[in-house]
């Protein structure tokens, strides 16, 4: 997509084709990357729409550790600013979007708890 200027690091349900179709209206190809200094925890999701779309009531949540030994594997999605807004709508209030530097050196958005 020519206007896909935003990078979004995904490690959970935003990697699912059905979630991408519902959120972005398309399946987004992603490439593998790693986020150092974080681990994954899990949280119960109470938003019925998000549970229905993802098929899961428990979702992964990133937790910053600051320890470079800790790493989270995921995918980087190339999306538009409008799709980033749609991702903000999909993520429940448990998550907040922040900018991170990935192991590849790229800067991307990610949702953390």
C-alpha positions as CSV (number, residue, x, y, z in Angstrom):
1,X,0.0,0.0,0.0
2,X,1.6,3.3,-1.1
3,X,0.4,5.3,1.9
4,X,1.3,2.7,4.5
5,X,3.7,4.9,6.3
6,X,3.2,3.6,9.9
7,X,5.0,0.6,11.4
8,X,3.1,-1.3,14.1
9,X,4.8,-4.1,16.0
10,X,2.2,-6.8,16.8
11,X,2.7,-9.7,19.2
12,X,-0.8,-10.8,19.8
13,X,-4.3,-10.8,18.3
14,X,-3.5,-8.1,15.7
15,X,-1.5,-10.8,13.9
16,X,-4.8,-12.8,13.3
17,X,-6.2,-12.5,9.8
18,X,-9.8,-12.2,11.2
19,X,-8.8,-9.4,13.5
20,X,-7.0,-7.5,10.7
21,X,-10.0,-7.9,8.4
22,X,-12.3,-6.5,11.0
23,X,-9.9,-3.7,12.1
24,X,-8.3,-2.7,8.8
25,X,-10.6,-4.2,6.2
26,X,-7.7,-6.2,4.8
27,X,-5.0,-8.7,5.8
28,X,-1.7,-6.9,6.3
29,X,1.5,-8.7,5.4
30,X,4.1,-8.4,8.2
31,X,7.7,-9.2,8.7
32,X,9.3,-10.7,11.7
33,X,11.1,-8.6,14.3
34,X,12.0,-8.6,18.0
35,X,11.3,-6.2,20.8
36,X,14.1,-6.2,23.4
37,X,13.5,-5.2,27.0
38,X,10.0,-6.5,27.3
39,X,8.1,-9.7,28.3
40,X,4.6,-10.9,27.8
41,X,2.0,-11.1,30.5
42,X,-1.7,-12.0,30.0
43,X,-4.9,-10.2,30.9
44,X,-8.6,-10.9,30.8
45,X,-10.5,-8.9,28.2
46,X,-14.0,-7.8,29.2
47,X,-14.9,-6.0,25.9
48,X,-17.3,-8.4,24.3
49,X,-16.7,-7.0,20.8
50,X,-12.9,-7.6,21.1
51,X,-13.4,-11.1,22.5
52,X,-15.9,-11.9,19.7
53,X,-13.5,-10.6,16.9
54,X,-10.4,-12.3,18.4
55,X,-12.0,-15.4,19.7
56,X,-10.0,-15.0,22.9
57,X,-11.0,-13.6,26.3
58,X,-7.4,-13.6,27.5
59,X,-4.9,-11.5,25.5
60,X,-1.1,-11.0,25.8
61,X,0.1,-7.7,27.2
62,X,3.6,-6.3,26.9
63,X,5.4,-5.4,30.1
64,X,8.6,-3.3,30.0
65,X,11.5,-4.9,32.0
66,X,14.4,-2.8,30.7
67,X,16.5,-5.9,30.6
68,X,17.9,-6.4,27.1
69,X,17.9,-10.2,27.7
70,X,14.1,-10.2,27.7
71,X,12.7,-10.3,24.2
72,X,9.3,-10.5,22.5
73,X,9.0,-11.9,19.0
74,X,6.3,-10.5,16.7
75,X,5.5,-9.0,13.3
76,X,5.8,-5.5,12.0
77,X,2.8,-4.4,10.0
78,X,3.0,-1.6,7.4
79,X,-0.2,0.3,7.8
80,X,-1.7,3.7,7.1
81,X,-2.4,6.4,9.7
82,X,-6.1,5.6,9.3
83,X,-5.4,2.0,10.0
84,X,-3.4,3.0,13.1
85,X,-6.4,4.9,14.3
86,X,-8.5,1.8,13.7
87,X,-6.0,-0.3,15.7
88,X,-6.4,2.3,18.5
89,X,-10.1,1.7,18.4
90,X,-9.6,-2.1,18.6
91,X,-7.3,-2.1,21.6
92,X,-9.1,-1.8,24.9
93,X,-8.3,0.7,27.6
94,X,-5.9,-1.7,29.2
95,X,-3.4,-0.9,26.4
96,X,-1.7,2.3,25.4
97,X,0.3,3.0,22.2
98,X,3.9,3.9,22.5
99,X,6.9,4.2,20.2
100,X,9.7,1.6,20.6
101,X,13.0,0.7,18.8
102,X,13.0,-2.9,17.6
103,X,16.0,-5.2,17.4
104,X,16.2,-4.4,13.6
105,X,16.8,-0.7,14.5
106,X,13.4,0.3,13.2
107,X,11.1,2.5,15.2
108,X,7.5,1.2,15.4
109,X,4.3,1.7,17.4
110,X,3.3,-1.0,19.9
111,X,0.6,-1.5,22.4
112,X,1.8,-2.0,26.0
113,X,-0.1,-2.6,29.3
